[in-house]
Amino acid sequence: MFFWNRKKEPATATKQEVVTPQEFNTFGLQDLLHYIKREIGVDLFSKNSVIETKLRLFCERKEIYSFRKLFETLQTDRTLRQDLIDLVTVNETYFYREESQLDLAVTFALAIPNVKILCAPCASGEEVYSLSMMLQERRREPREFSITGIDINSEAIDKAQKGVFSERSLHKLEERLKDKFFTHEDRYYHARKEYFSSISFTKVNIFEHEFLSLGKFDIIFSRNMLIYFDDDFRLKTIERFATLLKPEGKLFLGHADIIPDNHYFTKHTDNRLSYYVKK
């Protein structure tokens, strides 16, 4: 027998091949944080350790194994860019949040024919729906006002447009308002579209040109966005709000929002509630 001439049989795998996970390279994180700040104004440098973990998990889900590679891919991949924006701009809210401030804005709105209101950002829409409900409760017909909600987060805009909310979102509403403006199915409340014909939502970045094409408004709500910006981006935001506001238009900010000195607005106080009037 000439075993050395015997043809070898193909090897049969008896064990499942083990794939070694690719090691993640953290190089490029600073470039990535600069990119986020430049594109959407959000300053994440002070949250470096927390955001690093969040961004790393995001990369691994996308099968990207370095921050530098993510940064490079963002330059041409618009879908990836939007996914990243959605990741870092998640914002939770609820109906009738800071009701006294909403009520003051509604009081101003009632004195303006065909009033136009902008909510920027609008998150998942609770603020927009709340203002609409309060105006209608004060005897203003939907055809007599319009409210536009904008946000850079595409998932938030999608939810706002669907108008489906959890019990938690509606926890401040009395049952009468829930019954009037919503239908209750399983654990969710669906906005009755016949009451909300005067509201609209669109995905817009306030630092891009399309923001300035939204038209002119009598009132702008922008609560709890400026806290994520540095002074340069805060001033840039205030300038852009001033461009969209009509003369004597009102700007409402969150209690923690701080704006730098500027020549666009004067601050007013009404029963300890602050708002800004365009000069």
C-alpha positions as CSV (number, residue, x, y, z in Angstrom):
1,M,0.0,0.0,0.0
2,F,1.3,3.4,-1.0
3,F,-0.3,5.7,1.6
4,W,1.8,8.6,0.5
5,N,-0.1,8.6,-2.8
6,R,-3.5,8.3,-1.3
7,K,-5.7,11.3,-2.2
8,K,-6.8,13.2,0.9
9,E,-10.4,13.6,1.6
10,P,-11.8,17.1,2.0
11,A,-11.7,18.3,5.6
12,T,-15.1,18.4,7.2
13,A,-15.7,21.1,9.8
14,T,-16.8,19.5,13.0
15,K,-16.8,22.7,15.0
16,Q,-18.5,26.0,14.4
17,E,-16.0,28.6,13.3
18,V,-15.5,31.2,16.1
19,V,-15.2,34.7,14.9
20,T,-13.0,36.9,17.0
21,P,-14.7,40.3,17.6
22,Q,-12.8,43.2,16.0
23,E,-11.0,45.3,18.6
24,F,-12.5,48.9,18.8
25,N,-10.2,51.8,18.2
26,T,-11.1,55.0,20.2
27,F,-8.9,57.2,18.1
28,G,-10.9,60.1,16.5
29,L,-13.4,60.8,19.3
30,Q,-12.4,64.5,19.6
31,D,-12.9,64.9,15.8
32,L,-16.3,63.3,16.2
33,L,-17.4,65.5,19.0
34,H,-16.3,68.6,17.1
35,Y,-18.3,67.4,14.1
36,I,-21.5,67.0,16.3
37,K,-21.0,70.5,17.7
38,R,-20.4,72.0,14.3
39,E,-23.4,70.4,12.7
40,I,-26.1,70.6,15.3
41,G,-24.6,72.9,18.0
42,V,-24.7,70.3,20.8
43,D,-21.6,70.4,23.0
44,L,-20.8,67.0,24.4
45,F,-17.2,67.6,25.5
46,S,-18.3,67.9,29.2
47,K,-19.9,64.5,29.0
48,N,-16.9,62.8,27.4
49,S,-16.9,59.6,29.3
50,V,-20.7,59.0,29.1
51,I,-21.0,59.9,25.4
52,E,-17.9,57.8,24.5
53,T,-19.7,54.6,25.7
54,K,-22.9,55.6,23.9
55,L,-21.1,56.4,20.6
56,R,-19.0,53.2,20.9
57,L,-22.2,51.1,21.2
58,F,-23.7,53.0,18.2
59,C,-20.6,52.2,16.1
60,E,-20.6,48.5,17.0
61,R,-24.3,48.2,16.0
62,K,-23.2,49.7,12.6
63,E,-20.2,47.4,12.4
64,I,-17.8,50.3,12.5
65,Y,-14.8,49.7,14.7
66,S,-13.3,53.2,15.3
67,F,-14.5,56.7,15.9
68,R,-12.2,57.8,13.1
69,K,-14.0,55.5,10.6
70,L,-17.4,56.8,11.8
71,F,-16.2,60.4,11.4
72,E,-15.1,59.6,7.8
73,T,-18.2,57.8,6.9
74,L,-20.4,60.6,8.1
75,Q,-19.1,62.9,5.4
76,T,-20.9,61.0,2.7
77,D,-23.5,58.8,4.4
78,R,-26.6,60.9,5.1
79,T,-28.6,58.0,6.6
80,L,-25.8,57.4,9.1
81,R,-25.6,61.1,9.9
82,Q,-29.4,61.2,10.7
83,D,-29.0,58.1,12.9
84,L,-26.3,59.8,14.8
85,I,-28.3,63.0,15.2
86,D,-31.3,60.9,16.5
87,L,-28.9,59.2,19.0
88,V,-27.7,62.5,20.6
89,T,-30.9,64.5,20.5
90,V,-33.3,62.3,22.3
91,N,-35.7,64.5,24.4
92,E,-38.6,63.4,26.6
93,T,-41.5,65.7,27.3
94,Y,-45.2,65.6,28.3
95,F,-48.5,67.4,27.8
96,Y,-49.1,70.7,29.6
97,R,-45.4,70.9,30.8
98,E,-44.8,74.2,32.5
99,E,-48.5,75.0,32.1
100,S,-48.3,78.5,33.4
101,Q,-45.8,79.5,30.7
102,L,-48.0,77.9,28.0
103,D,-51.0,79.7,29.4
104,L,-49.2,83.1,29.2
105,A,-48.3,82.4,25.6
106,V,-51.9,81.5,24.8
107,T,-53.1,84.7,26.3
108,F,-50.8,86.6,23.9
109,A,-51.9,84.4,21.0
110,L,-55.6,85.1,21.6
111,A,-55.0,88.8,20.9
112,I,-53.4,88.1,17.5
113,P,-55.6,87.3,14.4
114,N,-54.5,84.2,12.6
115,V,-51.6,83.8,15.0
116,K,-48.6,81.7,13.9
117,I,-46.5,79.8,16.5
118,L,-43.3,77.9,16.1
119,C,-42.0,75.2,18.5
120,A,-38.3,74.6,18.0
121,P,-37.4,72.0,18.9
122,C,-40.8,70.2,19.3
123,A,-39.5,66.8,20.4
124,S,-42.3,64.2,19.9
125,G,-45.0,67.0,19.7
126,E,-46.5,67.2,23.1
127,E,-45.9,71.0,23.3
128,V,-47.5,71.6,19.9
129,Y,-50.6,69.5,20.8
130,S,-50.8,71.2,24.2
131,L,-50.8,74.7,22.7
132,S,-53.5,73.7,20.2
133,M,-55.7,72.2,22.9
134,M,-55.3,75.2,25.2
135,L,-56.2,77.6,22.3
136,Q,-59.3,75.6,21.5
137,E,-60.3,75.4,25.1
138,R,-60.1,79.2,25.2
139,R,-62.6,79.4,22.2
140,R,-60.1,79.8,19.3
141,E,-61.1,77.7,16.3
142,P,-58.3,75.7,14.6
143,R,-58.6,77.7,11.4
144,E,-57.7,80.8,13.4
145,F,-54.2,79.7,14.3
146,S,-51.3,77.6,13.0
147,I,-48.6,75.8,15.0
148,T,-45.4,74.4,13.4
149,G,-43.2,72.0,15.2
150,I,-39.7,71.3,14.0
151,D,-37.0,69.0,15.3
152,I,-33.7,67.6,14.0
153,N,-34.6,64.2,15.3
154,S,-36.4,62.2,12.6
155,E,-37.8,59.6,15.1
156,A,-39.3,62.4,17.2
157,I,-40.9,64.0,14.1
158,D,-42.3,60.7,13.0
159,K,-43.9,60.2,16.5
160,A,-45.3,63.7,16.5
161,Q,-46.9,63.2,13.1
162,K,-48.5,60.0,14.2
163,G,-50.0,61.6,17.3
164,V,-49.8,58.4,19.5
165,F,-48.9,58.9,23.1
166,S,-48.5,56.9,26.3
167,E,-50.4,57.4,29.5
168,R,-47.2,58.8,31.0
169,S,-47.2,61.7,28.4
170,L,-50.8,62.6,29.3
171,H,-50.4,62.3,33.1
172,K,-51.2,66.0,33.7
173,L,-54.4,66.0,31.7
174,E,-57.8,65.7,33.3
175,E,-60.0,63.0,32.0
176,R,-62.3,65.5,30.2
177,L,-59.4,66.6,28.0
178,K,-58.3,63.0,27.3
179,D,-61.9,62.1,26.3
180,K,-62.3,65.1,24.1
181,F,-59.0,65.2,22.2
182,F,-57.9,61.5,22.1
183,T,-59.2,58.0,21.6
184,H,-57.9,55.4,24.0
185,E,-56.7,52.1,22.5
186,D,-54.8,49.5,24.6
187,R,-52.2,51.5,26.5
188,Y,-52.0,54.4,24.1
189,Y,-53.9,57.6,23.3
190,H,-54.4,58.6,19.7
191,A,-54.9,62.3,18.9
192,R,-58.2,63.0,17.2
193,K,-57.1,64.5,13.9
194,E,-60.2,66.6,13.4
195,Y,-59.1,68.8,16.3
196,F,-55.5,69.2,15.1
197,S,-55.9,70.3,11.5
198,S,-53.9,73.5,12.2
199,I,-50.7,71.8,13.4
200,S,-47.8,70.5,11.3
201,F,-44.4,68.9,11.9
202,T,-41.2,68.9,9.8
203,K,-37.6,67.8,10.3
204,V,-35.4,70.9,10.2
205,N,-31.9,71.8,11.5
206,I,-32.1,75.4,12.9
207,F,-28.6,76.0,11.7
208,E,-29.3,75.2,8.0
209,H,-30.8,77.5,5.4
210,E,-34.2,75.8,5.2
211,F,-34.9,77.0,8.8
212,L,-35.0,80.6,7.6
213,S,-37.5,79.6,4.9
214,L,-40.2,78.6,7.4
215,G,-41.9,82.0,7.3
216,K,-42.7,84.6,9.9
217,F,-44.1,83.8,13.4
218,D,-45.8,85.8,16.2
219,I,-44.5,83.5,19.0
220,I,-41.6,81.1,19.2
221,F,-41.2,78.4,21.8
222,S,-37.7,77.0,22.4
223,R,-37.5,75.3,25.7
224,N,-34.4,73.4,27.0
225,M,-32.4,73.5,23.9
226,L,-30.0,76.4,24.6
227,I,-28.6,74.6,27.7
228,Y,-26.8,72.2,25.3
229,F,-25.0,75.1,23.4
230,D,-22.1,77.3,24.2
231,D,-22.4,81.1,24.0
232,D,-21.5,81.3,20.3
233,F,-24.2,78.8,19.3
234,R,-26.7,80.4,21.7
235,L,-26.1,83.8,20.1
236,K,-26.4,82.3,16.6
237,T,-29.7,80.7,17.6
238,I,-31.1,83.9,19.0
239,E,-30.1,85.7,15.8
240,R,-32.0,83.1,13.7
241,F,-35.1,83.3,16.0
242,A,-35.1,87.1,15.6
243,T,-35.1,86.7,11.8
244,L,-38.2,84.5,11.9
245,L,-40.1,86.6,14.5
246,K,-42.4,89.4,13.4
247,P,-41.9,92.9,15.1
248,E,-42.8,92.7,18.7
249,G,-42.9,88.9,18.4
250,K,-42.5,86.8,21.7
251,L,-39.8,84.3,22.5
252,F,-40.3,81.7,25.3
253,L,-37.4,79.8,26.6
254,G,-36.9,77.1,29.3
255,H,-36.2,78.2,32.8
256,A,-32.6,76.9,32.6
257,D,-31.9,78.4,29.2
258,I,-29.5,81.3,29.3
259,I,-28.9,83.7,26.4
260,P,-25.9,86.0,26.0
261,D,-26.2,89.8,25.8
262,N,-27.7,90.7,22.5
263,H,-29.5,93.6,20.7
264,Y,-32.3,91.5,19.3
265,F,-34.6,91.0,22.4
266,T,-35.6,92.7,25.6
267,K,-36.5,90.5,28.6
268,H,-39.9,90.9,30.3
269,T,-41.4,89.3,33.4
270,D,-45.0,88.6,34.1
271,N,-45.9,87.1,37.5
272,R,-42.4,85.6,37.7
273,L,-42.7,84.2,34.2
274,S,-40.0,85.4,31.8
275,Y,-40.3,85.9,28.1
276,Y,-38.4,87.9,25.4
277,V,-39.8,90.5,23.0
278,K,-38.2,91.3,19.7
279,K,-36.9,94.8,19.5
